[in-house]
Amino acid sequence: MDLTSAGYTQGLNREAPWDSFDSRAYHQHNYAFLRKEDQEIIEAVRDYFCEHFRKHPDRPDSGIDVGAGTNLYPALSLLPWCSNITLYEHSVENVLWLEREVAAFSANWGAFWDVFTERPEYRAVSDPRGAVASAAAVGKGDLFDLPRARWGIGTMFFVAESMSTAYREFEGAVAAFARALTPRAPFAAAFMENSQGYQVGDLLFPACGVDAEDVRGALAPFAEDLRISRVRLPEDPIRSGYTGMILACGRRV
């Protein structure tokens, strides 16, 4: 692997040190409290799923969050809609973190859940901590090995663009996520815009710089009712080396 002039890692997904990922440090830095940009994403995903199931009331048995990492709010977005949630993760350290967190999630997620409960569909989940413990199961695996047409609703947040500098791997990750969903399954996927890579603890991890048109192009063959929105870079960005966030919501064709 090489280092870019900015100090970030260039390389493929298989070359990154995923099993040495510092889960605690990443969670503390990114999710210790609710940031404005995450609130904006939560509101959009919440409203999209509510709209979808108002129009299409049949609910799936199972959902998936691909590359769950140390972020539970995608799983929270699935709680009203399915009774079984797979938290699919590659890193050994993240798997261990998820197994502990799913059993009784930390108090910081309460602020995230409060945003969801602005809609009655989410308020109907009276015990979100218990619901996560009951519904969620952690699965270890490579997203490129995901089975096809298995899950009826899905999320993938900050994964496809945050695993490799190779555009073909970004496209492949988006395709693998989409193909794992059943026809007409609603989904939400979020991406760091123009990410140059990122540091977790003492380790550098690769990223592929993508914009909204790249996201649209990767998802378009697999999606209908595709909605792409951009979350602007805040005054206090979570880190250096990106220009904003991108959210895509839609249905699997």
Protein Blocks (a to p, Z undefined) as FASTA:
>chain_A
ZZdfkopacddfklpcfklccfklmmmmmmmpccfklmmmmmmmmmmmmmmmmmmmcccf
bdcdehkljafklmmmmmmmpcbdcdddfblklmmmmmmmmmopcfklmmmmmmmmmpfk
lmmmmblmlmmmmmpccddddfklpcehkbfbdcdehklmmmbfbfklmmmmmmmmmmmp
cehiacdddddehiabdcehjbccddddddfklmmmmmmmmcghiacddddddfbdfbeh
iabdcddddddZZ
